[in-house]
Amino acid sequence: MQSPELYKSISDWLGVKYCYSGESKKGIDCSGFATTIYQAAYNRSLEGSAADIYKTVKPVKKSQLKEGDLVFFKIKRKRVSHVGVYLSHNRFIHASVHDGVVISDLDEPYYKKYFFKGGRTKATG
């Protein structure tokens, strides 16, 4: 299943630099990016940090991820600290601290190490 709205929403964001608490094309963080994409693609509001967003979703296993699901990571913390939007074929888009908005693969060693769970919202479920 491909959502034209999702892909249209993300295309303009690729390469935007990372900025903690940023919410614009001048700079954006991971939760701000997920929130912006969800509003544009699904007309659905997400709020707060990656950890806050995780509390609002239905957890799903990595093997059950569908386009538009959220992917959560625990990076250097014991709590959820990073979120991205799942696309397909193990790929997800997110605002990376080092690379800005980028598409990455869940099987890359870094993301494989820190992957926590997927999450499904009412918008994608």
Residue pairs with C-beta under 8 A, 6 or more apart in sequence:
1 66
1 67
2 67
2 88
3 41
3 42
3 67
3 68
5 40
5 41
5 42
6 37
6 41
6 42
6 67
6 68
6 85
6 87
8 40
8 41
9 36
9 37
9 40
9 41
10 37
10 85
10 93
10 101
12 25
13 25
13 28
13 33
13 36
13 37
13 93
13 101
14 93
14 101
14 102
14 103
15 100
15 101
15 102
16 25
16 26
16 27
16 28
16 95
16 100
16 101
17 26
17 27
17 100
18 27
18 28
18 29
18 95
18 96
18 97
18 98
18 99
18 100
18 101
19 26
19 27
19 28
19 29
20 29
21 29
21 32
22 28
22 29
22 32
23 29
23 32
23 35
23 36
28 36
28 95
28 101
29 95
30 50
30 82
30 83
30 84
30 94
30 95
30 96
31 46
31 48
31 49
31 50
31 52
31 53
31 83
32 95
33 85
33 93
33 94
33 95
33 101
34 46
34 50
34 53
34 70
34 83
34 84
34 85
34 94
35 45
35 46
35 47
35 53
37 85
37 93
38 44
38 45
38 46
38 85
38 121
38 123
39 45
39 46
41 68
42 68
42 121
42 123
42 124
43 123
44 121
44 122
44 123
46 53
46 56
46 121
47 53
50 72
50 73
50 80
50 81
50 82
50 83
51 79
51 80
51 81
53 70
53 72
53 83
53 119
54 70
54 72
54 80
54 83
54 117
54 119
56 121
57 70
57 119
57 120
57 121
58 119
58 120
58 121
58 125
59 117
59 118
59 119
60 69
60 117
60 118
60 119
60 120
61 117
61 118
62 106
62 115
62 117
62 118
64 118
65 71
65 86
65 118
66 86
66 120
66 124
67 86
67 87
67 88
67 124
68 85
68 86
68 123
68 124
69 85
69 86
69 118
69 119
69 120
69 121
69 124
70 83
70 84
70 85
70 86
70 118
70 119
70 120
70 121
71 83
71 84
71 85
71 86
71 92
71 94
71 106
71 115
71 117
71 118
71 119
72 80
72 82
72 83
72 115
72 116
72 117
72 118
72 119
73 80
73 81
73 82
73 83
73 84
73 111
73 114
73 115
73 116
74 80
74 81
74 82
74 114
74 116
75 81
75 82
75 114
80 116
82 94
82 114
83 94
84 92
84 93
84 94
84 104
85 92
85 93
85 94
86 92
86 118
87 93
87 103
90 105
90 106
90 107
91 103
91 104
91 105
91 106
92 103
92 104
92 105
92 106
93 101
93 102
93 103
93 104
94 101
94 102
94 104
95 101
96 102
96 104
104 111
105 111
106 112
106 115
